[in-house]
Amino acid sequence: MPLELKTSARPSSVTEIRRRVAEYAGSSGANRDDVELAVAEAVGNAVVHAFEGRDDGVITVRAEIDGPDYLVVEIADTGFGITTIARDPKAGFGLPIIGALADSVEIQSGHEGTRLVLRFPRAG
């Protein structure tokens, strides 16, 4: 059964989301620590970067098993999107960390928000 969580874009939201997704990952056979850290980075990025000057931000996290081999986690926000014109001086290592932990990372970003789809291997 898939997991779906919606939360407001507040720093306190990161802890609850990461805990719930880590539990789901552990029960689905994926590496709990990898999933937990990657999701915490992604949600933290959305909280810090996606909604500057707004307090109505919503972050949605979905996790589900995709066949026998993968856990797929989607993190979507309704923020401003990722800009590629100039690197934000506040930007850090979040996306590189996520990329190192997940088997694959798909990013869709635009003026209506950002969506990351992360794939993690499941133990056989």
GROMACS elastic network, one bead per residue, 0.5 to 0.9 nm:
[ bonds ]
;  ai    aj funct       b0    kb
    1    64     6  0.69618   500
    1    65     6  0.80373   500
    2    24     6  0.89181   500
    2    62     6  0.70703   500
    2    63     6  0.56950   500
    2    65     6  0.72341   500
    3    20     6  0.87572   500
    3    21     6  0.78363   500
    3    24     6  0.74911   500
    3    61     6  0.79284   500
    3    62     6  0.54858   500
    3    63     6  0.50735   500
    3    64     6  0.63754   500
    4    60     6  0.71831   500
    4    61     6  0.57175   500
    4    63     6  0.65674   500
    4    64     6  0.88108   500
    5    17     6  0.73481   500
    5    20     6  0.87230   500
    5    21     6  0.89919   500
    5    59     6  0.82235   500
    5    60     6  0.56647   500
    5    61     6  0.51517   500
    5    62     6  0.64059   500
    5    63     6  0.89470   500
    6    17     6  0.88123   500
    6    58     6  0.68628   500
    6    59     6  0.57400   500
    6    61     6  0.64178   500
    6    62     6  0.87667   500
    7    10     6  0.81510   500
    7    13     6  0.64779   500
    7    14     6  0.89806   500
    7    17     6  0.82123   500
    7    57     6  0.85239   500
    7    58     6  0.57551   500
    7    59     6  0.53971   500
    7    60     6  0.64959   500
    7    61     6  0.85140   500
    8    13     6  0.68654   500
    8    47     6  0.85713   500
    8    55     6  0.84619   500
    8    56     6  0.72196   500
    8    57     6  0.57785   500
    8    59     6  0.61622   500
    8    60     6  0.88452   500
    9    12     6  0.85113   500
    9    13     6  0.68051   500
    9    14     6  0.85709   500
    9    43     6  0.83407   500
    9    44     6  0.87498   500
    9    46     6  0.71720   500
    9    48     6  0.83040   500
    9    50     6  0.86528   500
    9    51     6  0.77460   500
    9    55     6  0.75687   500
    9    56     6  0.75436   500
    9    57     6  0.51064   500
    9    58     6  0.55718   500
    9    59     6  0.61591   500
    9    77     6  0.85627   500
   10    13     6  0.54166   500
   10    14     6  0.75186   500
   10    44     6  0.87840   500
   10    47     6  0.58655   500
   10    48     6  0.84480   500
   10    55     6  0.86161   500
   10    57     6  0.84129   500
   11    14     6  0.57556   500
   11    15     6  0.79867   500
   11    43     6  0.89276   500
   11    44     6  0.70658   500
   11    47     6  0.63522   500
   11    48     6  0.79996   500
   12    15     6  0.61281   500
   12    16     6  0.75546   500
   13    16     6  0.56651   500
   13    17     6  0.62902   500
   13    18     6  0.86504   500
   13    43     6  0.83528   500
   13    44     6  0.87731   500
   13    47     6  0.86113   500
   14    17     6  0.52995   500
   14    18     6  0.60118   500
   14    19     6  0.85447   500
   14    39     6  0.86035   500
   14    40     6  0.60534   500
   14    41     6  0.87278   500
   14    43     6  0.61091   500
   14    44     6  0.62429   500
   14    47     6  0.82679   500
   15    18     6  0.53495   500
   15    19     6  0.62028   500
   15    20     6  0.87428   500
   15    40     6  0.75577   500
   16    19     6  0.52125   500
   16    20     6  0.62293   500
   16    21     6  0.86411   500
   17    20     6  0.53034   500
   17    21     6  0.61145   500
   17    22     6  0.84092   500
   17    36     6  0.88938   500
   17    39     6  0.79678   500
   17    40     6  0.75820   500
   17    43     6  0.80768   500
   17    61     6  0.78295   500
   18    21     6  0.53041   500
   18    22     6  0.59226   500
   18    23     6  0.85936   500
   18    35     6  0.83767   500
   18    36     6  0.53676   500
   18    37     6  0.75728   500
   18    38     6  0.88384   500
   18    39     6  0.61163   500
   18    40     6  0.54370   500
   18    43     6  0.83945   500
   19    22     6  0.51615   500
   19    23     6  0.62861   500
   19    24     6  0.87474   500
   19    36     6  0.71177   500
   20    23     6  0.52409   500
   20    24     6  0.63568   500
   20    25     6  0.86981   500
   20    36     6  0.88390   500
   21    25     6  0.60383   500
   21    26     6  0.85300   500
   21    32     6  0.84323   500
   21    35     6  0.74548   500
   21    36     6  0.66057   500
   21    39     6  0.76774   500
   21    61     6  0.84347   500
   21    62     6  0.85668   500
   21    63     6  0.72299   500
   21    73     6  0.85664   500
   22    26     6  0.60778   500
   22    27     6  0.86011   500
   22    31     6  0.85845   500
   22    32     6  0.51751   500
   22    33     6  0.70596   500
   22    34     6  0.86521   500
   22    35     6  0.62236   500
   22    37     6  0.87039   500
   22    39     6  0.86060   500
   23    26     6  0.51484   500
   23    27     6  0.62567   500
   23    28     6  0.86343   500
   23    32     6  0.71731   500
   23    36     6  0.86997   500
   24    27     6  0.52123   500
   24    28     6  0.61672   500
   24    29     6  0.88418   500
   24    30     6  0.87627   500
   24    32     6  0.81958   500
   24    63     6  0.77535   500
   24    64     6  0.86230   500
   25    28     6  0.50692   500
   25    29     6  0.63353   500
   25    30     6  0.51567   500
   25    31     6  0.66957   500
   25    32     6  0.52829   500
   25    33     6  0.87708   500
   25    35     6  0.67044   500
   25    36     6  0.81120   500
   25    63     6  0.82294   500
   25    64     6  0.88831   500
   25    71     6  0.72915   500
   25   122     6  0.87648   500
   26    29     6  0.54812   500
   26    30     6  0.58044   500
   26    31     6  0.64951   500
   26    33     6  0.85762   500
   26    35     6  0.89024   500
   27    30     6  0.77053   500
   27    32     6  0.85953   500
   28    31     6  0.89608   500
   28    64     6  0.86184   500
   28    65     6  0.70428   500
   28    71     6  0.73359   500
   28   122     6  0.71175   500
   28   123     6  0.85867   500
   29    32     6  0.80701   500
   29    70     6  0.89049   500
   29    71     6  0.82875   500
   29   121     6  0.82496   500
   29   123     6  0.52186   500
   29   124     6  0.78822   500
   30    33     6  0.88703   500
   30    34     6  0.83301   500
   30    35     6  0.75418   500
   30    70     6  0.76224   500
   30    71     6  0.65671   500
   30   120     6  0.64439   500
   30   121     6  0.58996   500
   30   123     6  0.61355   500
   31    34     6  0.54985   500
   31    35     6  0.62934   500
   31    36     6  0.85656   500
   31   120     6  0.76640   500
   31   121     6  0.76864   500
   31   122     6  0.72814   500
   31   123     6  0.80607   500
   32    35     6  0.53061   500
   32    36     6  0.59612   500
   32    37     6  0.86291   500
   33    36     6  0.50797   500
   33    37     6  0.61508   500
   33    38     6  0.85351   500
   34    37     6  0.54000   500
   34    38     6  0.61251   500
   34    39     6  0.85257   500
   34    98     6  0.87120   500
   34   101     6  0.56137   500
   34   102     6  0.74507   500
   34   120     6  0.83393   500
   35    38     6  0.52293   500
   35    39     6  0.59792   500
   35    40     6  0.83941   500
   35    73     6  0.84334   500
   35    98     6  0.89297   500
   35   101     6  0.74424   500
   35   102     6  0.76170   500
   35   118     6  0.89123   500
   35   120     6  0.73213   500
   36    39     6  0.53449   500
   36    40     6  0.60487   500
   36    41     6  0.86262   500
   37    40     6  0.50834   500
   37    41     6  0.61590   500
   37    42     6  0.86418   500
   37    97     6  0.84083   500
   37    98     6  0.77852   500
   37   101     6  0.81189   500
   38    41     6  0.51730   500
   38    42     6  0.62192   500
   38    43     6  0.86532   500
   38    94     6  0.81389   500
   38    95     6  0.86360   500
   38    97     6  0.69287   500
   38    99     6  0.82388   500
   38   100     6  0.88479   500
   38   101     6  0.64838   500
   38   102     6  0.74344   500
   38   118     6  0.85436   500
   39    42     6  0.50342   500
   39    43     6  0.59877   500
   39    44     6  0.81984   500
   39    61     6  0.86640   500
   39    73     6  0.80376   500
   39    74     6  0.89372   500
   39    75     6  0.76769   500
   39    98     6  0.78380   500
   39   118     6  0.88299   500
   40    43     6  0.52808   500
   40    44     6  0.57808   500
   40    45     6  0.83804   500
   41    44     6  0.50308   500
   41    45     6  0.59899   500
   41    46     6  0.86364   500
   41    93     6  0.88386   500
   41    94     6  0.53952   500
   41    95     6  0.76100   500
   41    97     6  0.77510   500
   41    98     6  0.69407   500
   42    45     6  0.51006   500
   42    46     6  0.63677   500
   42    47     6  0.87493   500
   42    75     6  0.69755   500
   42    94     6  0.69163   500
   42    95     6  0.74911   500
   42    98     6  0.73811   500
   42   116     6  0.79050   500
   43    46     6  0.50780   500
   43    47     6  0.62122   500
   43    48     6  0.86871   500
   43    59     6  0.74452   500
   43    61     6  0.84850   500
   43    75     6  0.70546   500
   43    76     6  0.86739   500
   43    77     6  0.87585   500
   44    47     6  0.50510   500
   44    48     6  0.61455   500
   44    49     6  0.83959   500
   44    94     6  0.84544   500
   45    48     6  0.52534   500
   45    49     6  0.57131   500
   45    50     6  0.73399   500
   45    91     6  0.85730   500
   45    94     6  0.69363   500
   45    95     6  0.85744   500
   46    49     6  0.54087   500
   46    51     6  0.74514   500
   46    57     6  0.89660   500
   46    59     6  0.74449   500
   46    75     6  0.88694   500
   46    76     6  0.84012   500
   46    77     6  0.66583   500
   46    79     6  0.76546   500
   46   114     6  0.83173   500
   47    50     6  0.62305   500
   47    51     6  0.69293   500
   47    52     6  0.88277   500
   47    57     6  0.81496   500
   47    59     6  0.82389   500
   47    77     6  0.89637   500
   48    51     6  0.72339   500
   48    52     6  0.75025   500
   49    52     6  0.63217   500
   49    79     6  0.82418   500
   49    80     6  0.84022   500
   49    81     6  0.87248   500
   49    82     6  0.84007   500
   49    90     6  0.85344   500
   49    91     6  0.83499   500
   50    54     6  0.89883   500
   50    57     6  0.79482   500
   50    77     6  0.73823   500
   50    78     6  0.76417   500
   50    80     6  0.54513   500
   50    81     6  0.64171   500
   50    82     6  0.77447   500
   50   113     6  0.75512   500
   50   114     6  0.81366   500
   51    54     6  0.52289   500
   51    55     6  0.70597   500
   51    56     6  0.79364   500
   51    57     6  0.60650   500
   51    77     6  0.89867   500
   51    78     6  0.80857   500
   51    79     6  0.51528   500
   51    80     6  0.65381   500
   52    55     6  0.81071   500
   52    79     6  0.84335   500
   52    80     6  0.83810   500
   54    57     6  0.68002   500
   54    79     6  0.88282   500
   57    77     6  0.72637   500
   57    78     6  0.62116   500
   57    79     6  0.65636   500
   58    76     6  0.84057   500
   58    77     6  0.58213   500
   58    78     6  0.60040   500
   58    79     6  0.80363   500
   59    75     6  0.70516   500
   59    76     6  0.56860   500
   59    78     6  0.69406   500
   59    79     6  0.88317   500
   60    74     6  0.78855   500
   60    75     6  0.58158   500
   60    76     6  0.51993   500
   60    77     6  0.63389   500
   60    78     6  0.89534   500
   61    73     6  0.70465   500
   61    74     6  0.55811   500
   61    76     6  0.64534   500
   61    77     6  0.88731   500
   62    72     6  0.80738   500
   62    73     6  0.55858   500
   62    74     6  0.50965   500
   62    75     6  0.66508   500
   62    76     6  0.86156   500
   63    71     6  0.70012   500
   63    72     6  0.56156   500
   63    74     6  0.63605   500
   63    75     6  0.88599   500
   64    70     6  0.86296   500
   64    71     6  0.57844   500
   64    72     6  0.54922   500
   64    73     6  0.66459   500
   64    74     6  0.89242   500
   65    68     6  0.76251   500
   65    69     6  0.81543   500
   65    70     6  0.60152   500
   65    72     6  0.61906   500
   65    73     6  0.88511   500
   65   122     6  0.86903   500
   66    69     6  0.68255   500
   66    70     6  0.51514   500
   66    71     6  0.57151   500
   66    72     6  0.64185   500
   66   119     6  0.89219   500
   67    70     6  0.63580   500
   67    71     6  0.83103   500
   68    71     6  0.88242   500
   68   122     6  0.73209   500
   68   123     6  0.88346   500
   68   124     6  0.76154   500
   69   120     6  0.83672   500
   69   121     6  0.57234   500
   69   122     6  0.51744   500
   69   123     6  0.74119   500
   69   124     6  0.72721   500
   70   119     6  0.62271   500
   70   120     6  0.54620   500
   70   122     6  0.51626   500
   70   123     6  0.87163   500
   71   118     6  0.82004   500
   71   119     6  0.57675   500
   71   120     6  0.51423   500
   71   121     6  0.63184   500
   71   122     6  0.64210   500
   72   117     6  0.68285   500
   72   118     6  0.56191   500
   72   120     6  0.63712   500
   72   121     6  0.88624   500
   73   116     6  0.80497   500
   73   117     6  0.57677   500
   73   118     6  0.51216   500
   73   119     6  0.64840   500
   73   120     6  0.81194   500
   74   115     6  0.68662   500
   74   116     6  0.55381   500
   74   118     6  0.62304   500
   74   119     6  0.88345   500
   75   114     6  0.80884   500
   75   115     6  0.56851   500
   75   116     6  0.52116   500
   75   117     6  0.66077   500
   75   118     6  0.83184   500
   76    79     6  0.89967   500
   76   113     6  0.71835   500
   76   114     6  0.56209   500
   76   116     6  0.63454   500
   76   117     6  0.85847   500
   77    80     6  0.87468   500
   77    81     6  0.85008   500
   77   112     6  0.82956   500
   77   113     6  0.52600   500
   77   114     6  0.54602   500
   77   115     6  0.65602   500
   78    81     6  0.80947   500
   78   111     6  0.85389   500
   78   112     6  0.56502   500
   78   114     6  0.68414   500
   78   115     6  0.89469   500
   79    82     6  0.88795   500
   79   110     6  0.86789   500
   79   111     6  0.72912   500
   79   112     6  0.61657   500
   79   114     6  0.68291   500
   80    83     6  0.85015   500
   80   109     6  0.84137   500
   80   110     6  0.69116   500
   80   111     6  0.50493   500
   80   112     6  0.61574   500
   80   113     6  0.53648   500
   80   114     6  0.76729   500
   81   108     6  0.85998   500
   81   109     6  0.50073   500
   81   111     6  0.53595   500
   81   112     6  0.67048   500
   81   114     6  0.51669   500
   81   115     6  0.88790   500
   82   108     6  0.88654   500
   82   109     6  0.58819   500
   82   110     6  0.70150   500
   82   111     6  0.85378   500
   82   113     6  0.80911   500
   82   114     6  0.69399   500
   83    86     6  0.69294   500
   83    87     6  0.75597   500
   83    88     6  0.84016   500
   83   109     6  0.84103   500
   83   110     6  0.84664   500
   84    87     6  0.65721   500
   86    89     6  0.88053   500
   87    90     6  0.84330   500
   87    91     6  0.69990   500
   88    91     6  0.52127   500
   88    92     6  0.87435   500
   89    92     6  0.80779   500
   91    94     6  0.78285   500
   92    95     6  0.80128   500
   92    96     6  0.87050   500
   93    96     6  0.53941   500
   93    97     6  0.60254   500
   93    98     6  0.85872   500
   94    97     6  0.52451   500
   94    98     6  0.62005   500
   94    99     6  0.86407   500
   95    99     6  0.60492   500
   95   100     6  0.85812   500
   96   100     6  0.61825   500
   96   101     6  0.87566   500
   97   100     6  0.51113   500
   97   101     6  0.63450   500
   97   102     6  0.87834   500
   98   101     6  0.52635   500
   98   102     6  0.61476   500
   98   105     6  0.77211   500
   98   118     6  0.82870   500
   99   102     6  0.55586   500
   99   103     6  0.75282   500
   99   104     6  0.69161   500
   99   105     6  0.62152   500
   99   118     6  0.86011   500
  100   103     6  0.77842   500
  100   104     6  0.88871   500
  101   104     6  0.86516   500
  101   120     6  0.79699   500
  102   105     6  0.66088   500
  102   118     6  0.60025   500
  102   119     6  0.56859   500
  102   120     6  0.52385   500
  102   121     6  0.80697   500
  103   118     6  0.73926   500
  103   119     6  0.54736   500
  103   120     6  0.54199   500
  103   121     6  0.68538   500
  104   117     6  0.79930   500
  104   118     6  0.58039   500
  104   119     6  0.53049   500
  104   120     6  0.74688   500
  105   116     6  0.67431   500
  105   117     6  0.57171   500
  105   119     6  0.67370   500
  106   115     6  0.79915   500
  106   116     6  0.55705   500
  106   117     6  0.50377   500
  106   118     6  0.66166   500
  106   119     6  0.88644   500
  107   114     6  0.71975   500
  107   115     6  0.57946   500
  107   117     6  0.66206   500
  107   118     6  0.89359   500
  108   113     6  0.83416   500
  108   114     6  0.56998   500
  108   115     6  0.51491   500
  108   116     6  0.65307   500
  108   117     6  0.86428   500
  109   112     6  0.76990   500
  109   113     6  0.58350   500
  109   115     6  0.62735   500
  109   116     6  0.85240   500
  110   113     6  0.54839   500
  110   114     6  0.63506   500
  111   114     6  0.82694   500
  121   124     6  0.89903   500
